Amino acid sequence: MFCKKCGAKNDNDAQFCTTCGEAVNSAQPAYTATSTTAAVPATAEMCPCGSGRSLRDCHGTIDGYVQLGSKFYDGDGVQQNYTEAARWYQLAAAQENSEAQCMLGVMFFRGFGVQQNYVEAMKWYQLAAANGHAWAQNNLGSMFNNGNGVQQDYAEAMKWYQLAAAQGNSDAQCHLGFMFHNGNGAQRNYTEAIKWFQLAATQGETEAQFMLGGMFEKGIGVQQNYTEAIKWYQLAANQGHAFGQYNLGCLYFYGRGVERDYAEAVKWLRKAAEQGDERAQESLDELLGRKLT
């Protein structure tokens, strides 16, 4: 498919020209922003960030294009506009900027500013991942893990998660914990699961904190330790994790790892119930019923 703007040849399924950033597939709704008519803006024009300065003096570099994309994506100082964000990310991505490539992957995956397209998301994630972008590697792993736009492949998911996790990406570390816990892509190994959950949990990943709480509570891959279970459930519960709140309430109710405390049990069961946890509501009703009789 040839770009109508610059004449460059692109893949048949491409939505944007990799040379100039113009939309090349009229069936896709991308690049309909009215703030500019040129795919590659003249650096003398006013920067769309609202600074009152020229694009050249404000955001007239590849990194500047990425910053503009992020401003429109987040609505930071400008009205949120995903289509406009996609435009600026595309301009930077065409110059092999890995952050822009990753964000384009996110936008195609979610259908933000462009028509949702898992194949296109995969393409941009792969480009960014090949350049060492940790979040792109993590997201690519998730696409293989879940079979989005590609045949489900746990081994390939494990590969990309490991690359991202090695760079300290907490989401990938948490995913690896689940892979080893469930035996997907590797032989089930609770010790490895504990290792990756701990790395993720110390960075604030609530799912990892919850899983650690459960493994310490039940003695899975580690010696049973209710005190440690309380510690990790508490961290997850403090961040609003409903199951963590429920399990924490139960431990307070039974006095495991902590002195029995009905008030604390009611507090955490109620928080979980308010998030729709039916078990928490049933336990709360039972506990309050006992106190009334």
C-alpha positions as CSV (number, residue, x, y, z in Angstrom):
1,M,0.0,0.0,0.0
2,F,1.4,3.4,-1.0
3,C,1.0,6.5,1.1
4,K,-1.1,9.2,-0.6
5,K,0.9,11.9,1.2
6,C,4.5,11.0,0.4
7,G,4.3,8.0,-1.9
8,A,6.2,5.6,0.4
9,K,5.4,1.9,0.2
10,N,3.9,0.3,3.3
11,D,2.7,-3.1,4.4
12,N,-0.8,-3.9,3.1
13,D,-2.3,-3.9,6.7
14,A,-0.5,-0.7,7.8
15,Q,-2.6,2.1,9.1
16,F,0.1,4.7,9.2
17,C,2.9,5.5,6.8
18,T,6.2,4.6,8.5
19,T,7.9,7.4,6.6
20,C,5.7,10.5,7.1
21,G,3.0,9.3,9.6
22,E,0.1,9.9,7.4
23,A,-2.9,7.6,7.5
24,V,-2.7,5.1,4.6
25,N,-5.8,3.1,5.2
26,S,-9.0,5.1,4.8
27,A,-10.9,2.3,6.6
28,Q,-9.2,3.3,9.8
29,P,-10.2,6.4,11.8
30,A,-6.7,7.5,12.7
31,Y,-5.3,10.9,12.2
32,T,-8.5,12.9,11.9
33,A,-7.2,15.7,14.2
34,T,-8.0,19.2,12.9
35,S,-5.2,21.0,14.8
36,T,-2.9,20.6,11.8
37,T,-3.3,19.5,8.2
38,A,0.3,18.3,7.6
39,A,1.4,14.8,8.7
40,V,4.9,16.1,9.3
41,P,4.4,19.6,10.8
42,A,6.6,22.5,9.9
43,T,8.8,23.4,12.8
44,A,7.9,27.1,12.4
45,E,4.2,26.5,13.2
46,M,2.8,27.0,16.7
47,C,3.3,24.1,19.1
48,P,0.0,22.5,19.9
49,C,0.8,22.2,23.6
50,G,-0.4,25.8,24.1
51,S,2.9,27.3,25.1
52,G,2.6,30.0,22.4
53,R,6.1,29.0,21.1
54,S,7.0,27.5,17.8
55,L,7.1,23.7,17.5
56,R,10.8,24.1,16.7
57,D,11.5,25.9,20.0
58,C,9.1,23.9,22.1
59,H,8.8,20.2,21.1
60,G,10.5,20.1,17.7
61,T,12.6,17.0,18.3
62,I,11.8,13.2,18.3
63,D,11.7,13.2,22.1
64,G,9.5,16.3,21.9
65,Y,7.0,14.4,19.7
66,V,6.9,11.7,22.3
67,Q,6.2,14.4,25.0
68,L,3.4,15.8,22.9
69,G,1.9,12.4,22.4
70,S,1.9,11.9,26.1
71,K,0.3,15.3,26.8
72,F,-2.6,14.5,24.5
73,Y,-2.8,10.9,25.8
74,D,-3.0,12.0,29.4
75,G,-4.7,15.4,28.9
76,D,-1.7,17.1,30.5
77,G,-2.1,20.8,29.8
78,V,-4.2,20.1,26.7
79,Q,-7.6,18.6,26.1
80,Q,-7.2,14.8,26.0
81,N,-7.2,13.6,22.4
82,Y,-6.2,10.1,21.7
83,T,-6.2,10.6,17.9
84,E,-3.8,13.5,18.2
85,A,-1.7,11.5,20.6
86,A,-1.5,8.6,18.1
87,R,-0.3,11.1,15.5
88,W,2.6,12.4,17.5
89,Y,3.6,8.9,18.7
90,Q,3.6,7.8,15.1
91,L,5.9,10.5,14.0
92,A,8.4,9.5,16.7
93,A,7.9,5.8,16.2
94,A,8.8,6.2,12.5
95,Q,12.2,7.3,13.8
96,E,12.6,4.2,15.9
97,N,11.8,5.8,19.2
98,S,11.0,2.8,21.4
99,E,8.7,4.7,23.9
100,A,6.5,5.9,21.0
101,Q,6.5,2.4,19.5
102,C,5.3,1.0,22.8
103,M,2.6,3.6,23.2
104,L,1.3,3.0,19.7
105,G,1.1,-0.7,20.7
106,V,-0.9,0.3,23.8
107,M,-3.3,2.5,21.7
108,F,-3.9,-0.2,19.1
109,F,-4.4,-2.8,21.8
110,R,-7.0,-0.7,23.6
111,G,-8.5,1.0,20.6
112,F,-7.6,4.5,21.8
113,G,-7.6,7.0,18.9
114,V,-7.3,4.2,16.4
115,Q,-9.4,1.2,15.6
116,Q,-8.5,-1.7,17.9
117,N,-6.1,-4.0,16.1
118,Y,-4.2,-6.7,18.0
119,V,-2.0,-7.4,14.9
120,E,-0.9,-3.8,14.7
121,A,-0.4,-3.7,18.5
122,M,1.8,-6.7,18.2
123,K,3.8,-5.1,15.5
124,W,4.6,-2.0,17.5
125,Y,5.3,-3.9,20.7
126,Q,7.8,-6.1,18.8
127,L,9.6,-3.1,17.4
128,A,9.9,-1.5,20.9
129,A,10.7,-4.8,22.6
130,A,13.5,-5.5,20.1
131,N,15.0,-2.1,21.2
132,G,14.9,-3.3,24.8
133,H,11.8,-1.4,26.0
134,A,10.8,-3.2,29.2
135,W,7.1,-2.3,29.1
136,A,6.8,-3.4,25.5
137,Q,8.5,-6.7,26.4
138,N,6.0,-7.2,29.2
139,N,3.0,-6.3,27.1
140,L,4.3,-8.5,24.3
141,G,4.5,-11.3,26.8
142,S,0.9,-10.7,27.8
143,M,-0.3,-11.0,24.2
144,F,1.4,-14.4,23.9
145,N,0.1,-15.4,27.3
146,N,-3.5,-14.5,26.5
147,G,-3.5,-15.3,22.8
148,N,-4.3,-11.7,21.7
149,G,-3.6,-11.3,18.0
150,V,-1.4,-14.4,18.0
151,Q,-1.7,-18.0,18.9
152,Q,-1.3,-18.5,22.7
153,D,2.3,-19.5,23.4
154,Y,3.3,-19.7,27.1
155,A,7.0,-20.4,26.2
156,E,7.1,-17.2,24.2
157,A,5.3,-15.3,26.9
158,M,7.8,-16.5,29.4
159,K,10.7,-15.3,27.2
160,W,9.4,-11.8,27.0
161,Y,8.4,-11.6,30.7
162,Q,11.9,-12.7,31.7
163,L,13.5,-10.0,29.6
164,A,11.3,-7.3,31.1
165,A,11.6,-8.7,34.6
166,A,15.4,-8.6,34.3
167,Q,15.1,-4.9,33.8
168,G,13.0,-4.6,37.0
169,N,9.6,-4.3,35.5
170,S,7.3,-5.2,38.4
171,D,4.4,-6.2,36.2
172,A,6.5,-8.8,34.4
173,Q,7.9,-10.0,37.7
174,C,4.4,-10.6,38.9
175,H,3.5,-12.4,35.6
176,L,6.5,-14.7,36.0
177,G,5.3,-15.5,39.5
178,F,2.0,-16.7,38.1
179,M,3.7,-18.6,35.3
180,F,5.8,-20.6,37.8
181,H,2.9,-20.9,40.2
182,N,0.6,-22.3,37.6
183,G,3.1,-24.2,35.6
184,N,2.5,-22.3,32.3
185,G,5.6,-22.0,30.1
186,A,7.7,-23.8,32.6
187,Q,7.5,-26.6,35.1
188,R,5.5,-25.6,38.2
189,N,8.0,-24.2,40.7
190,Y,6.6,-22.6,43.9
191,T,10.1,-21.5,45.0
192,E,10.5,-19.5,41.8
193,A,7.0,-18.2,42.1
194,I,7.8,-16.9,45.6
195,K,11.0,-15.3,44.3
196,W,9.2,-13.3,41.5
197,F,6.2,-12.4,43.6
198,Q,8.5,-11.0,46.3
199,L,10.4,-8.9,43.7
200,A,7.1,-7.5,42.4
201,A,5.5,-7.1,45.8
202,T,8.3,-5.0,47.1
203,Q,7.6,-2.6,44.2
204,G,4.0,-2.3,45.2
205,E,2.3,-4.9,42.9
206,T,-1.0,-5.7,44.7
207,E,-1.6,-9.0,43.0
208,A,1.9,-10.2,44.0
209,Q,1.3,-9.0,47.6
210,F,-2.0,-10.9,47.7
211,M,-0.4,-14.1,46.2
212,L,2.4,-14.0,48.8
213,G,-0.1,-13.6,51.5
214,G,-1.9,-16.8,50.3
215,M,1.3,-18.8,49.9
216,F,2.5,-17.9,53.4
217,E,-1.0,-18.6,54.8
218,K,-1.2,-22.0,53.2
219,G,2.5,-23.0,53.3
220,I,2.8,-23.3,49.5
221,G,6.5,-23.2,48.5
222,V,7.4,-21.8,51.9
223,Q,7.0,-22.7,55.5
224,Q,3.5,-21.7,56.7
225,N,3.7,-18.3,58.5
226,Y,0.6,-16.5,59.5
227,T,2.6,-13.4,60.5
228,E,4.0,-13.1,57.0
229,A,0.6,-13.7,55.5
230,I,-0.8,-10.9,57.6
231,K,2.0,-8.6,56.4
232,W,1.4,-9.2,52.7
233,Y,-2.4,-9.3,52.9
234,Q,-2.2,-6.0,54.8
235,L,-0.2,-4.3,52.1
236,A,-2.6,-5.6,49.4
237,A,-5.6,-4.6,51.4
238,N,-4.3,-1.1,52.0
239,Q,-4.2,-0.7,48.2
240,G,-7.8,-1.7,47.9
241,H,-7.4,-5.4,46.9
242,A,-10.8,-6.9,47.8
243,F,-9.6,-10.5,48.2
244,G,-6.7,-9.3,50.3
245,Q,-9.2,-7.4,52.5
246,Y,-11.4,-10.5,52.9
247,N,-8.5,-12.8,53.8
248,L,-7.1,-10.2,56.2
249,G,-10.5,-9.9,57.9
250,C,-10.6,-13.7,58.2
251,L,-7.2,-13.9,59.9
252,Y,-8.3,-11.2,62.4
253,F,-11.5,-13.1,63.0
254,Y,-9.7,-16.4,63.7
255,G,-6.7,-14.8,65.4
256,R,-4.1,-16.3,63.1
257,G,-0.8,-14.4,63.0
258,V,-2.4,-11.7,65.1
259,E,-4.5,-11.5,68.3
260,R,-8.2,-12.1,67.5
261,D,-9.8,-8.7,66.9
262,Y,-13.5,-8.7,65.9
263,A,-13.4,-4.9,65.2
264,E,-10.5,-5.3,62.7
265,A,-12.3,-8.3,61.2
266,V,-15.4,-6.3,60.7
267,K,-13.5,-3.4,59.3
268,W,-11.7,-5.4,56.6
269,L,-14.7,-7.6,55.8
270,R,-16.8,-4.6,55.3
271,K,-14.3,-3.0,52.9
272,A,-14.2,-6.2,50.8
273,A,-18.0,-6.4,50.9
274,E,-18.3,-2.8,49.7
275,Q,-16.4,-3.9,46.6
276,G,-18.9,-6.7,45.9
277,D,-17.2,-9.7,47.6
278,E,-20.1,-11.9,48.4
279,R,-18.0,-14.1,50.8
280,A,-17.1,-11.1,52.7
281,Q,-20.7,-10.0,53.0
282,E,-21.7,-13.5,54.2
283,S,-18.9,-13.5,56.8
284,L,-19.8,-10.0,57.9
285,D,-23.4,-11.0,58.4
286,E,-22.4,-14.0,60.4
287,L,-20.0,-12.1,62.5
288,L,-22.4,-9.3,63.2
289,G,-25.1,-11.8,63.9
290,R,-23.0,-13.5,66.5
291,K,-22.3,-10.2,68.2
292,L,-26.0,-9.4,68.4
293,T,-26.9,-12.8,70.0
